[in-house]
Amino acid sequence: MKQFLSFIKKEFYHVFRDTKSLLLLFGLPIAQIVLFGFALTNEIKNTSIAIYDQAHDPASRSISEQFAQSPQFNLVKNIRNQDEIEAVFKAGEAKLVVVFPPNFEQDIQHENKAEVQLIADASDPNTANTLTVYASNIIMDYQKELMLTTTIPISIQTDMRFLYNPELKGAPNFVPGVMALILTLISVLMTSVSIVREKENGTMEILLVSPFNPLMVIISKAVPYLVLSLANVTMILLLSVFLLEMPINGSIVLLYAESTLLILTALSLGLLISNITNSQQVAMIVSLMGMLLPTLLFSGFMFPIENMPLPLQLISNLVPAKWYYIIIKDIMIKGVGFMSIWKETLILTSMTAFLLTMSLKKFNIRLAK
């Protein structure tokens, strides 16, 4: 028993002096509880909306005030004309527009009925459905308040209109998310493992001392995965068009250019991981844990980012898939051009430049040893 206890004591020493094991044992569960507790929620909060008030009467202003005070909505803009409605959707400024017709209050007083139009961005059908339900509830609450002051029945009807995806199909939300997830994981994982494999086999040093430029060795490792990832893009697009009957409303050339940019970002990250790890197992764990959960949680594909606390929203800005997801949805569903997505493209380009610079820097340090 004394020897048995000694072995147990020894194992405890091994665990507690290994910071990586401690981080895996205690850090990972804490991180998962915090992330899943705050990020995994079906509740919609702080969603950006706009209001087009053509009446400007006390009734429309009262309902607008209730929208502004609701925790589910964040009133970001008051629209002045009809043309601005589609503009705010294409610019990503709002996911819902509430339209009050002229003489809104007069219709209630004289005809005992009125109509409010709800226009939602249905590129994410689940969110669009939920938003229209929340908005309808606010309007119904106002109708109940009016009913308390009169015996005459009053009806405020809501006319719902869904842009970009009127049939509320799941494919317009599903396809861009799958593209972001697959391209990120494959590019990061395969690149990191490919280079580390050379290290484990002892052939990397042979390649580096060969007459071939060492930088070209690394690039030659990444090029096949760039080609294969673009083939994946083609396969996904073909399936989405012919199997899921999802039209591509924007430029195919722009879509492929943006996909190439994400692939380069992921390849640069995979190169960086390969330069800071020395085994395939470690590279796979870092790649999967470092990209799978962030892509699922913080890309906006599965869970609305605006529902999350501010610190998690800030963290989501570091996930390349988030920006690619926004870009691809805008191109495929809304049919926008480059001028509508240049900010997201600039962010992805900056990420690529930073990751590539860091990976090459680490690569040079390793060569100097």
N, C-alpha and C positions, 0 to 999 in steps of 0.2 A: 504493500500500500504506500510506503514511503517513497519507493521508486516511482510509482504511478503518479503520486502527487508532484514529484519533482519534474516529471515530464510535462504535466499540466502547467506547472509554473513556468517551465521553459517556453512552452508554446505561447503563454500569455506575454512573455518578454518579447518573443518574435513579433507578435501582433502589435504590441504597443510601441515598438521601436520602428515599425514600418508605417510611415505616414500615409502611404498610398492605401494600405489595407484599412487604416482607421477612417480615411476619407470615404472609402467604398462602403464600410460597415455603417458609419454614422451619418456621413454627409449626404449620401445618395437618398436614404429614406426621408431625411428632413427636407431635402430639396424637392422630392417628389410630392410629399404631403403639402408643402407650401404652394408649389406650382399647380398641382391638380386641384387643390382646395380653392384657389382663386381663379384659375383659368378655365376649369371645366364647369361651365354653368350655361344653362339654356336661357337664362334671363337676359333680356335686352335692356341695357342702360346707356344713358348718355349718347344716344344715337343722333347724329346731326340731321336736322330737318330745316326746311324753308317754308315760308308762308306767303302766299299770293292773295292779298286781301284787296278785292275790288270794291268792297262795300265801305270800309272804314267807318263803321257804325259801332255803337256800344256793344251789340251782340257779338260781332266778329272780333272786336278787341278783347272782350271778356274770354272767349274761347281761346284766342291766341295767347292770352295771359296764362290760362291753365296749361296750355302746351309748354310754355316757357318755364313754368314752375314744376312740371312733371319730372321726376327723376329718370324716366325712360327716354326723355328727349332733351336735346340741346339745340335751341333755336339759334341758327347761325346766320340766317339771312332773310330779309324781307324782299320778295321779288316785286318788281315794278311792272313787268309786262309778260305776255305769254311766251315770248321767245326765250326768256331767261330760264324757263323751266327745264328744258332739255339741256341747256348749257350747264346748269348746276349739277345735273346728273353726270354728264360727260366729264366735268372737271372733278368729280368725286367729292363735291362740297356737301352734298346732302343725299340721304337715302329715301327721304319721303318729303313730298311737297303737299301742303294743305291749301286748297283753293276755295276761297269764299266768293260767291257770285255777287254781282251788283244788287243793291237793295235787299241784302240778306235779312236785316231786322224787319224791314217792311213786309217781306214775304211771311215772316213768322206772325206779325201782328195782324195782317189783313187776310192772309190765306190759311193761317194756322199750320203752315208747313214750309219747309225750306230744304235746300240741298247743299251739302258740302262734298267737294271732290277730293279724294285721296289718291295721289299718284305716287307709286312706289317703284323703286329700282328692284326689279325681280331677277336680276342676274344671280342673286342669292335668294331663292324662292322661300326658304324657311324664314329668313329674316324679314322678307317683305310681308309674308303672311302675319307674322307676329306684330310687326309695326302697325299694320292696318287694323288689327284687333285692338291694340293699345289706343290708337287714335280714335277708333269708333267708340271705345269705352269713355274717353274724355268727352266726346260729343254727346253721348247718351247721358252722362252725368249732368251736363248743362241742360239737356232737355228735361231731366227730372227736376232740376231746380226751377225751371219755368212752370212745370206742372203744379208745383206747390202754391203758385200765386194765382192760378186760374182754374176754373172748372172745365174749360174748353180743351179738348185734346189737341196737343201740339206734336207735330212730327218733324224731326230733322233727319233726313235720309242721307246716307253716305254713298257716293258713287265712286267705286274703287276702280283704279286703272293701273295695270302693271306694265311697266316699260321693259323692253328688251327680252322678256320671257313671259308673255301673257298666259301661257299654258302652265306656268310654274313647274317646269320640268327640272329634274335634279342635275341633269348633265351639264348645264352651263356653270354650275358651281363645282361640280365634281371633276370635270376634265382639267381645268386649269390647276386645281389643287393636286391632282395626280401627277401632272407634268412637273410641277415644282418639286414634289416629293421624290419622284423617280430620278429626275436629272440631278438633283442635289446629292442624293445618297449614292447613286452609281458612280458619279464623277469623283466624289470625295473618297469613297471606300476603295474603289478599284485603283485609283492613282496612288494612294498611300500604301496599299498592300503590295502593289507591283514593285515599287522602289525598295521597300523594306525586304521583300523577298530576295532581292539581289544582295542586300547586306547580309542576310542570314546565310545565304549560300556562298558568301565570300567572293562573289563575282563583281560586285560594285567597284571594289578597288581596282580590279583588272580593267574595267571599262574606263575608270577615271584616269588611269595612267596611260591609256592608249592614245595614239595620235589624234583621235577624234576629240573635238572640243567637249569638255565635260558638260557645259550648258546644253549642247546639242543632245547629249545622252539623256538628260532629264526631259527635254522637249520631246524627243522621240518616244519616251515612255508615255507622255500625255496625249500625243496626237491620236493614237488608236481609240482612246476613250472619248475624245471629242467627236470623232467620226461615228462611233457606235451610239453615242448619246443623241446625235442629230438623227440617226436612223430611228431611235426610239421616238423622237419628236414626230417624225413622219408616220410611224406606225400608229401612234396615239391619235394624230389628226385624222388619219384615214378611218380609224375605228369610230371616232366621234362623229364624222360626217356621214359615213355610209351605214354604220350600225346603230348609232344613237340619234341619227338625223339632226345633228346640231350644226347649223350653218356657221361659217367663218365670215364675219361681216367686215373685217379689216384686211389690211395688207398682209399677204403671205410672206413677202420678202421681209417686212418689218418684224413679223412674228418669228421668223427664223433668225434674224439678226439679234433680237432680244434673247432668244433661247441660247444662241451661241455665247452671248455675254454672260448669262447665268452659268453655263457650262465652264467657261473660262474662270469665273469666280470660284466655282467648286473645285476645279482642277488645281487652282492656286492654293486653296485651303488643303487639299489632299497632299500637295507637294510640301506644304509647311508641316503637316502632321508626319509625313515620312522622314523629314529631317530632324524631328525631335523624338522619334521613337526608334527602337532597335529590334523589334520583333513584330511579326505579323499579327499576333494575338492582341498586343497592346494597340497597334494601329487600327485594328478592327473595332476594338472596344471604344477607343477615342472617337473614331469616325461615326459609329452607330449612335453612341450615347451623346456625342457632341452635335449630331445633326438630326437624328430621327425625332427625338422629343421636341427640340426647338422648332423644327419644321412643322410638326403636327400641331403644336400648341400656339406658336406665335406667328404663323403665316396668315392667319385669318381664314384658312381653309375649313377648319372644323369648328372653331370657336371665335366669335366676334371679339376683336382686340379692344374695342371701345368699352366692353364689359369689364375689362380687367383693371386692377388698381394702376395708378400712374407709374410706379416703379416697373411693373411688368410691361406696360405699354412702351416705356423707354427701352427696356431690354429687347422688345420685339423689333426695334429699329436696327438692331445688330444682325438680324437674321436675313440673309440674302433672299430666301424664298418668299418672304413677305412682299418685297418690292417686285419680284418677278410675278407673283400671283396677281398683284394689282395690275401690272402691265398687260399680262396675257388676258385677263378678264376684259380689260378695256378694249384691247385689239379684237379679240374673238367675238365678244358679245355686243359691245357698244360701237365697234367699227371706227374708233378714233385713230388719228394720225400721230406722228411723232411729237408734234407740238403739245399734245395733251399729256404725254408721258415722259417728257424730257427730264423732269425732276427725278423721277424714279430711276430713269436710265443713268443719270449722272451719279446717283447714289451707288448703283451697282458697279459702275465704272470705277468709282473711287475705291470701293471695296476690293475690286479686282487688283487695282494698282497697289493698294496697301498690302494685301495678302501675298502678291507676287514679289514685292520688294522684301517683305519679311522672310519669305521662304528662300529667296536667293541669298539674302544676308546670312541666314542660318546655314545654308549650303556652303557658302564661302568660308564661314567660321569652321565648319567641319573639315573642309579641305586644308585649312591652315594647320590643323593639329597633326 
